[in-house]
């Protein structure tokens, strides 16, 4: 860490702790493509894409151009009481790219949190029912109703569980003795909860990201949405973190042939700028009128950038690129770490890759201390990656990552894992950073 970066990091004490999730003393002043630069000039390969928000990398020309054009002649500062071409256009773009019934609406917000919060509240209003089915260790937002249905916040004690939300286990093929039996048990539980006729909706991540990057067995999401439709329960698919090209398809739910009632977007949609969306039936998202008011939501700068993002995703074939880069990264890691007993599993479609660290492959006992040391060592070596679920490295680089950068990622990740398990990481230094 350069002295300039250390000085900047030290000044960070004035920022409130409630919004900090730190894994190592990362201080950056610029970025380009898949690389971040610290004050002082040290470059780091970004293997997180800021929790997938920088899906097109840093400073993509199309994003820069869209932002510059929009901010030079802004049509007001939001879409609360006016319409402008890019707010309407973005809604039309999202409807065209998201499968579903013809009569749908698009809510535009600032983050995945408010998109999920609005979808949940609208589902309750539309159905007249209160209860929500969610999944253990899930994440749907950091405020309001969305926070209350996020299993990771319940786990952390950040918010109390309420009788209005029931949490079910998320099927985990790596840890289940019989994955299909586990899926069947979850579906039975959903049917049992819905039999009380007080469930407004079910909210689900197509890949359980912050809970450990768990990829459910094939067919799970399709069976789940079909069951809910039969039981007349709305399904909300949270694509905020793992959608928009990252899984090797435009939407993660497409991998399973599922069609949810409502879909929420965020993170990569804004290429680092604050914007989100919920797409769903008009009967759900139109009422109650004026019940989700954010003054600068749908503003001309963020919507122009979001339209550019969607255009680049489609025209540059970034979903296919994610599929190809993901195969190279997974196979490279599998080969390079074959002799490391602490690497229990390497999983995920496209560029949604989880590396589960364990004490040994036979016991599969999670190794959270090792995960913390690995990401810290990786930062020392010149790359940014975080862990989720306590012991799983979440590898989610920008979708524009080149083959040579993939190979650098494999080399650095392997070295960091080897160094950490060999005791070459300062465990005391790591303890300052709590992560999750």
N, C-alpha and C positions, 0 to 999 in steps of 0.2 A: 504494500500500500504506500503510495507516494505521500510526502508530507502535505501536499496540497489537498489530497483526498482525505487524509486524516483530519486536517483542519476543518474541512467542510463537514465531515461526519460529526465532529465534536460540537459544531454549532447546532446540530439537529436537536439538541436537548430542548429547544424552545417549542418544538412541535409536540402536540399532545400524544401521550402514550397510547390512548385508546385506539389510535389508527395506525399503530406500528406492529408489523409482523416481520421480525428481523432474524436472519439466519447467519449473517456475517456482516462486517462493516462495509457495506456496499455504498459507494458515493460515485455518482456519474454526472458528467456535464454535457455529454453529447452521444449520438449514436448514428450509425450508418449501416443499412442492410441488417446483417445478423450480428453486428458488433457494437458494443458499448465502450465508451472511453471515459476513464476516470480523470479528474483534475490532475494534471501532471503528465497525462498522455498514455498511461497504461491501458491497453485494449483488452476487452474480455469478450469471448464468444457467448452470445446470449442463447442459452438452451431452455429458457423459460418463456421468452417473448412477453415478459411482464405478466405472467399468469395467463398467457395466450392473447392478451389485449393487443399486442403488436404483431398481429398475424401476418401482416405484409412486411414485417421488419421495420426498421427505423428510417424515416425520411424517404419513403417511397415517392418517386416523382409524381405519380397520379394523385397521391394524397396531398403533397405539397402544393400542387397546382390548384386542386379543388379548394383547399383551405385559403390560398392566397386570393383566388378569384372571388370567393364568397365574402371574405372579410374586407375586401377592398370596396365592395358595394353591398353591404348587408341589408337584407329586406327586414329591418326591425331586429329584434333580439330574441324572438320566440314565437311559438305557434299557439299560444294560449287563446288569443282573441283575434287572430288573423291567419290567413293562409298565404303561402308563398310557393313558388314552383317546386322547390326541393323538398318541402315537407310532404306535399301531396305526391310528388314524384317518388320519394322514398317509399311511401306506403304502397304505391302501385308496384314498385319494383319488388318489394317483399312479398306481396300477394302473388305476383307472377312466378316467384321462385319457390314458394312454399305450398305444397299440396294441401288441399282441403276443399270444403264445400264452397260454392260460388259466393254466397252472401256472407262475407267476412269483413272485419274491420282491423285496423292496425293502431295500437297505442304506441306513441313515441315518448320515451323517457330519457333518463340520464345514465342509468346503470342497470345491470341485471337485477339488482335488489328491487328497484321500483317496478320493473316490468313484471317480476314474479309477484310482488305485493299486490299490484293492480289486478293481475290475473286471478289471484286467490280471492281478493275482495269481491271482484265482479262475479266470480263463480258462486260465492255465497249469496250474493244479492239475487242473481238470476234463478237460483234453485230454491232459495228460501231455507237452505240447510246450513249448518254450522261446521260440521266436522270435516277434517282434512286427513287423508291418508298420505303419509310421507315415509321416508326410509331412514333407517339408522345410519349415522355418519354422513348424512347428505349435507349439501350446502346450497342454499337458495337465496341468501342475502344477509346483509349485516344490519338491517333495521326493520322495524315493524312486524307485520304478519309474516313476511318472508323469513325473518330471523327466527321467529318462533317455530317454524316448520323445518329448520335446519338442524339436523342431528349433531353436527360438529359444535354448534353453539350450546346445545343441550348438554353434550358431553363435557364441554369446557366450563359449564356453569355460568355462561354469559347471559343466559335467559332461562327462565323456568318453563318446564313443560306444563301444558294445560290439558284439561279433558277434551278440548276441541281438536286435538291432534293425536293421531295414533301412529306410532313408528313401527314399521315392519323390517325384518332383516332383508338386506340386499343380497341376492344370490352371488356367491363368490366361488367360482370354479377352482381356484388354486387351493382353497382351504376346505371345500366341501368334500365329504367322502363320496357323495353321489349328487352331482350338480342338478340332474334332472329331478331327483326327488326333492331337492331344496326348492327348485322352481315351483314344483307342484304344491309344496307346503305354503309358499308365499301366496300363490293364487288362491288357495283354499282360505287363507287368512283374509285376503281381500274380499272374497265372497262372503265370508262370515261377518266382517265389519259392515259391509254394505247391506246386509240383510236387515239391519236395524232401521234402514230408510232415513238416515239422518246425515249421510255423507254428501257433501257438496262436490268434492273433487279429489282426485289423486294427483300428486305432483311427483315427478320422477326425473332423474338424470339418466340419459341413455348410457352413460358411463359414469360410475360413481367417482368423481374426480378427487375432491379434497378428502374424501374418506378412504383413499388408498389406491386410486386409479384402478378400480375394480371393473373389469369387462364382464358383463353377465353372459350366461350361456346363450348361444344363438336361438332366436325365437322367443326369448323372454319378453321383450318389449312388445312384440306383435301379439302374443297371447294376453299380455296385461291390458293393452288398449282394447282388444276385442272383448275381453271379459267386462271391462268397465262400460263399454258401449252397450253390451247386453244388459247390464245392471242399471243403465241410465245414469252413470256417474261420469262427470267430465274428467278428461285427462289433460294435464298440463305437462308438456315435455320441456324441460329446462336445457336448452342448447347453448346457454350463455358461454360456457367455457370450452366445450368440446365440439361445437358445430362450426358452420361456415367454412367447409373445405378441410378442416383439420383431420377428420377421421378417414380421409381418402374418398369421401363423398361430400356433397354440398351440406347435407344434414346428417347427423349421426343416426337419427331414427330411420333413415332410408336403408341402412345396412340390414335392418330387421324386417323391412317391408311394412312398417307400422305407419299409421296416420293418426296422430294425436288430435284432440279437439283444439287445443291451444298450444302454441309454440312460443317460447321466449328467447330473445337474442340479446347480446350485449358484447362486452369486451372487444373482440376483433372487428365488430361492426363499425367502430369508430376509429380504428387504427391508432388508438391512444387518446382520442378525444371522447368526452363523456356523452354516450348515446346508447339507448337500448330500445327494444321493441317487443311488443306482444302481439301475436297474430291469432285471431280466433273468431268465432261466430259473432255476427252482429247482435244477436239476441243476448249475448253475454257482455260484450265490450261497449255497447252503446248506453248502458244504464248502470247506475243513476248518473244523469248528465251533470257535469262539473264537479265530480267527486274525486278526481285525481288531477289536481292542478299544480303544475310546476312552471313558473313564469318563463324560464328559458328553455323548456323542453321543446323539441322540434325546431330549434333555432337554425338559421340559414347556414351557419358555418358547419356545424356537426352533421346536419342532414346532407349537405353537399359532399362532405367527406365520406359519409356512409354510402352514398350512391356511387362514388368513385370506387370504394372498396368492393362493393358487389360487382361492379363492372369489371374490375381487375380479376376478381376471383373466377368469373365466368370466361372472360376473353383469354386470360393467360393459363387457363386450365389448372389452377392451383390445387384443386382437389386431387387430380391425377398426379400432380407433382408431389403432393403430400404422401400419396400411396407409395410412389416410387422411392422417395427419400426415406420414408419410414421402413420399408423393407431393407434398404441398405443399412440403416442405422441399427435395426434389430438384429440382423444377421451378423453385422460387424461386432456388436456387443456380445452376442451369443458365442461367437468364436473366440473373442479376446478374453472373455471371462470364464471360459469353460472350466478352467482349473481352480476357480475361486469358489470355495464351498459356501461363502457368505452370499452369493448371488442365487437366490431361490427361484426367481421367475422373471422373465422379460416378456411383457405383454402389451397389447394395445394395437388398434388399427391406425394406419397412417402415421401422423406425427403426434399421436396421443400415446406416449410410451411410458410404461411404469416398470421400474427395476426394483423388485422387492428384495430387501436385504434381510437375511436371517442368520441365526447363529450357525446353523448347518442345514443342508438340504433335506436331511432325513427327518429331523424334528420340526422344521419350518418355524421354529421359535423366532418371533420378530426381534430385530436388532435395532431399536430406535437410537441408541447412543452412537452406533456405527453410522447410521444415516446422517445424523447431525454432523459427525466428523467428516464424512465424505463430502457433503456440500460445502463445508468450510474449507476443506483441502482443495476442492475444485476451484473455489474462488481464489485461493492462493496461487493456483496453477494458471488461472486466466480464463475462467468460464463461470457462467451464472446458471445455477439449477437449484431447485428447492425440493424438499421432501413433503409428502402428504401421508395421511394415515399413520403417522409415527415412524414408519420404516420403509417407505416406498419413494424412490427418486422419481420425480415427475419431469420427464424430458419432453418438452413442448417447444422446440425452436420455431422461429418464423417459417412460414410455408415456402418462402423463397430461398431457403438454405440450399447451397450448392453441394455437389458431391464431395469436393475437396474439404468443405466445411464439415460435412457429415463425418468424414474420416478423422478430422481433427477432434470432433466431439467424441468419437469412439476412443481415441487415444487418451484424451484427457480424463474421461469418465473412468476408464479402466485403471489408469494410473492413480486417480484419487481413491478408488475403492481399494486398490492394493496397498497404497500408503496408509490408509486409515486402518485396515485390518492388521497391518504389520506394526502398528503402534507408532507411526511417524507423524502423528498429528497431536498438537498441544491440546489435550482434553480440557485443561483449565480455561484456555482461551475460548473454547467452544461453549463452555457453560454460561458465558455472558449472553448468549443468543438463544432465547427460548424457542423460537420458531412457533409451531403450533402448540 
